[in-house]
């Protein structure tokens, strides 16, 4: 694991992914993204919307605040400074927005979430960033996770990963059902510490079969009675799911059906 703990080598890897860049247009785009996320915290309905999303997803407001999420209301008029197509913001109107970051915490893109639309998640596809190819939600925790000895959970949906993080579990979301070879290369570093939680649908089944081959040391947590881990905890309650996950990790169960 030492090769990935070297700051210089990690920078080189992120540069390869397009997440670390000296290009002026990329740096300018990311500066604007940061400015926009800060600007949205001044919206008069910011706290009201945070409370509404927390209630909808059964999360704590502090969890949403910590990751820098915010609502883009349907009637919101984007200021001229942030209407640049390279920011990819206009397509996220009416959605709850989650910043996607590099391992250094730099905002490199945005993902818009809507529980009642398909797809639930929309990628902003900003300059220097394509979520489903190059990075994961929670990447800012990567170096901390690599240095630890605790289990790492990987979900498809970001809301699942958020709830796991709220409960004290280390987690990433892959922002879909595909993993590039570069992300596979990263996740291999966790070895048997890795717990994959695919959704219970066709995409999740395909995801599961691919990972079983590409990440042979990873543990697969299969779900049969609900769509995902978020649905399970709403059905049986948070405490039961937390206890179940702790027991799975403690006893090293390789495959568990929920």
Secondary structure in CASP SS format (residue, H / E / C, confidence):
PFRMAT SS
TARGET T0000
AUTHOR 0000-0000-0000
METHOD secondary structure of the structure
MODEL  1
X C 1.00
X H 1.00
X H 1.00
X H 1.00
X H 1.00
X C 1.00
X H 1.00
X H 1.00
X H 1.00
X H 1.00
X H 1.00
X H 1.00
X H 1.00
X H 1.00
X H 1.00
X H 1.00
X H 1.00
X C 1.00
X C 1.00
X C 1.00
X C 1.00
X C 1.00
X C 1.00
X H 1.00
X H 1.00
X H 1.00
X H 1.00
X H 1.00
X H 1.00
X H 1.00
X H 1.00
X H 1.00
X H 1.00
X H 1.00
X H 1.00
X H 1.00
X H 1.00
X H 1.00
X H 1.00
X H 1.00
X C 1.00
X C 1.00
X C 1.00
X C 1.00
X C 1.00
X H 1.00
X H 1.00
X H 1.00
X H 1.00
X H 1.00
X H 1.00
X H 1.00
X H 1.00
X H 1.00
X H 1.00
X H 1.00
X H 1.00
X C 1.00
X C 1.00
X C 1.00
X H 1.00
X H 1.00
X H 1.00
X H 1.00
X H 1.00
X H 1.00
X H 1.00
X C 1.00
X C 1.00
X E 1.00
X E 1.00
X C 1.00
X C 1.00
X C 1.00
X C 1.00
X C 1.00
X C 1.00
X C 1.00
X C 1.00
X H 1.00
X H 1.00
X H 1.00
X C 1.00
X C 1.00
X H 1.00
X H 1.00
X H 1.00
X C 1.00
X C 1.00
X H 1.00
X H 1.00
X H 1.00
X C 1.00
X C 1.00
X C 1.00
X E 1.00
X E 1.00
X E 1.00
X E 1.00
X E 1.00
X E 1.00
X C 1.00
X C 1.00
X C 1.00
X C 1.00
X C 1.00
X E 1.00
X E 1.00
X E 1.00
X E 1.00
X E 1.00
X E 1.00
X E 1.00
X C 1.00
X C 1.00
X C 1.00
X C 1.00
X C 1.00
X C 1.00
X C 1.00
X E 1.00
X E 1.00
X E 1.00
X C 1.00
X C 1.00
X C 1.00
X C 1.00
X C 1.00
X C 1.00
X C 1.00
X H 1.00
X H 1.00
X H 1.00
X H 1.00
X C 1.00
X C 1.00
X E 1.00
X C 1.00
X H 1.00
X H 1.00
X H 1.00
X H 1.00
X H 1.00
X H 1.00
X H 1.00
X H 1.00
X H 1.00
X C 1.00
X C 1.00
X C 1.00
X C 1.00
X E 1.00
X E 1.00
X E 1.00
X E 1.00
X C 1.00
X C 1.00
X H 1.00
X H 1.00
X H 1.00
X H 1.00
X H 1.00
X H 1.00
X H 1.00
X H 1.00
X H 1.00
X C 1.00
X C 1.00
X C 1.00
X E 1.00
X E 1.00
X E 1.00
X E 1.00
X C 1.00
X C 1.00
X C 1.00
X C 1.00
X C 1.00
X C 1.00
X C 1.00
X H 1.00
X H 1.00
X H 1.00
X H 1.00
X H 1.00
X H 1.00
X H 1.00
X H 1.00
X H 1.00
X H 1.00
X H 1.00
X H 1.00
X H 1.00
X E 1.00
X E 1.00
X E 1.00
X E 1.00
X C 1.00
X C 1.00
X C 1.00
X C 1.00
X H 1.00
X H 1.00
X H 1.00
X H 1.00
X H 1.00
X H 1.00
X H 1.00
X H 1.00
X H 1.00
X H 1.00
X H 1.00
X H 1.00
X H 1.00
X C 1.00
X C 1.00
X C 1.00
X C 1.00
X E 1.00
X E 1.00
X E 1.00
X E 1.00
X C 1.00
X C 1.00
X C 1.00
X C 1.00
X C 1.00
X C 1.00
X H 1.00
X H 1.00
X H 1.00
X H 1.00
X H 1.00
X H 1.00
X H 1.00
X H 1.00
X C 1.00
X H 1.00
X H 1.00
X H 1.00
X H 1.00
X H 1.00
X H 1.00
X H 1.00
X H 1.00
X H 1.00
X H 1.00
X H 1.00
X H 1.00
X H 1.00
X H 1.00
X C 1.00
X C 1.00
X C 1.00
X E 1.00
X E 1.00
X E 1.00
X C 1.00
END
